[in-house]
Amino acid sequence: MRKYAIRTAAIAAALAVTLGAACAQDDDKECDDIMDELKKLAERLMNTSEPKGVGPVCAATGQLLGIMKASREVAAECYDEGRKRDQLLVTFDKATKDMESKIDSVCK
């Protein structure tokens, strides 16, 4: 169980870093505000009590995955086309793929 909790914590930390980087890369206030709210949502989820058992760990990881996918869609729609936006999308796509593979290996 502890191994699953550690994986979830690592995934959550990666999500927080990804969301933080997303907020710092563009000056558009409205987009940054939306990304900040998504980051706060992820942080609230990470600050709840440690899930016990595979089911709760998988549920929490799935919620983080949903926040990550929502953040990717916000970045795609909100930020102007260009290098920064493209980098954000690549970062979110890679993080999402990594998280999905971890979910597949743990939550069958």
VMD Tcl script that draws the C-alpha trace (Angstrom):
set ca {
  {0.00 0.00 0.00}
  {2.81 2.38 0.85}
  {4.31 1.78 -2.60}
  {1.05 2.89 -4.22}
  {0.89 5.97 -2.01}
  {4.47 6.88 -2.93}
  {3.66 6.52 -6.63}
  {0.60 8.71 -6.20}
  {2.65 11.32 -4.37}
  {5.27 11.29 -7.13}
  {2.61 11.68 -9.79}
  {0.98 14.49 -7.82}
  {4.31 16.28 -7.49}
  {4.85 16.02 -11.24}
  {1.39 17.45 -11.81}
  {2.06 20.37 -9.48}
  {5.33 21.15 -11.27}
  {3.63 20.90 -14.66}
  {0.80 23.19 -13.62}
  {3.21 25.62 -12.01}
  {5.28 25.80 -15.18}
  {2.14 26.33 -17.22}
  {1.19 29.34 -15.13}
  {4.62 30.91 -15.38}
  {4.96 30.71 -19.17}
  {2.43 33.27 -20.37}
  {1.41 36.79 -19.39}
  {-2.25 36.35 -20.27}
  {-3.98 37.03 -16.93}
  {-7.23 35.21 -17.65}
  {-5.46 32.04 -18.77}
  {-3.16 32.18 -15.79}
  {-6.15 32.58 -13.45}
  {-7.80 29.46 -14.86}
  {-4.56 27.48 -14.62}
  {-4.11 28.70 -11.02}
  {-7.55 27.38 -10.11}
  {-6.73 23.99 -11.64}
  {-3.46 23.95 -9.71}
  {-5.31 24.74 -6.46}
  {-7.74 21.92 -7.19}
  {-4.84 19.48 -7.63}
  {-3.21 20.74 -4.44}
  {-6.43 20.27 -2.45}
  {-6.63 16.71 -3.71}
  {-2.98 16.06 -2.79}
  {-3.43 17.55 0.70}
  {-6.24 15.22 1.71}
  {-5.48 12.23 3.91}
  {-3.34 9.48 2.43}
  {-5.54 6.97 0.60}
  {-5.50 3.46 2.02}
  {-5.86 0.54 -0.34}
  {-5.62 0.16 -4.08}
  {-9.14 1.45 -4.78}
  {-8.72 4.84 -3.08}
  {-5.22 5.24 -4.57}
  {-6.58 4.53 -8.04}
  {-9.47 6.94 -7.49}
  {-7.16 9.74 -6.36}
  {-4.80 9.10 -9.27}
  {-7.74 9.16 -11.67}
  {-8.86 12.50 -10.28}
  {-5.35 13.91 -10.78}
  {-5.37 12.57 -14.32}
  {-8.66 14.36 -14.97}
  {-7.25 17.63 -13.66}
  {-4.18 17.17 -15.86}
  {-6.33 16.56 -18.94}
  {-8.47 19.59 -18.15}
  {-5.33 21.70 -17.74}
  {-4.07 20.53 -21.12}
  {-7.34 21.51 -22.79}
  {-7.31 24.93 -21.10}
  {-3.74 25.52 -22.29}
  {-4.65 24.45 -25.84}
  {-7.66 26.75 -26.05}
  {-6.54 29.68 -23.95}
  {-2.91 30.43 -24.80}
  {-1.86 31.87 -28.17}
  {-0.21 29.59 -30.67}
  {3.54 29.57 -30.43}
  {6.51 27.89 -28.86}
  {5.37 28.32 -25.25}
  {1.92 26.85 -25.93}
  {3.44 23.98 -27.90}
  {5.83 23.20 -25.04}
  {2.95 23.19 -22.57}
  {0.95 20.78 -24.69}
  {3.92 18.43 -25.10}
  {4.54 18.54 -21.34}
  {0.90 17.78 -20.51}
  {0.73 15.03 -23.15}
  {3.85 13.33 -21.78}
  {2.70 13.63 -18.16}
  {-0.75 12.28 -19.08}
  {0.74 9.32 -20.93}
  {3.05 8.54 -18.00}
  {0.20 8.74 -15.51}
  {-2.07 6.57 -17.66}
  {0.62 3.88 -17.88}
  {1.02 3.94 -14.08}
  {-2.75 3.66 -13.65}
  {-2.82 0.74 -16.09}
  {-0.12 -1.10 -14.17}
  {-1.63 -0.56 -10.70}
  {-5.39 -0.25 -11.14}
  {-6.43 -3.32 -13.10}
}
mol new
graphics top color blue
foreach p $ca { graphics top sphere $p radius 0.5 }
foreach p [lrange $ca 0 end-1] q [lrange $ca 1 end] { graphics top cylinder $p $q radius 0.2 }
display resetview
